[in-house]
């Protein structure tokens, strides 16, 4: 078992305990994408238990290399995280199981989409200045 798989299993144990799942059957599959994933290793997880609906999860474990880092904004349900240095792990709801897809990052976005994204980013940036003024800590 690789270090990243061990990290996923340890963090997943927290989720199973928190969710009160008994006699869980856990299926963990590495997610192989058609694009190179430089910053993390991805896993698709299914937790099965008699008498309850399957829990479909997605895990992302940060790469060990210090120079390859990123932060992720979670829009799916957050279940647990591990925050050990160079072992950061997120366990999130797998939205692909509900039909969501990802955008191909090698296809350019439209001008309308890009300008809307920058406008929203500017709002967030302005909000961070307001928070910094109001509560510098």
WOMO-V888144 format. One record per pair of residues at least 24 apart in sequence whose ideal C-beta (glycine too) atoms are under 6 Angstrom apart, sorted by the first residue. I is the first residue (numbers start at 1). J is the second residue. If there is no record, write none. Layout:
I:J, I:J
This chain:
4:41, 4:61, 7:61, 7:82, 7:87, 7:89, 8:43, 8:59, 11:80, 11:82, 11:89, 11:91, 14:80, 15:79, 15:80, 15:91, 21:49, 24:49, 38:68, 39:63, 39:68, 39:70, 44:94, 56:94, 56:97, 57:91, 57:94, 58:92, 58:94, 59:91, 60:90, 61:89, 62:88
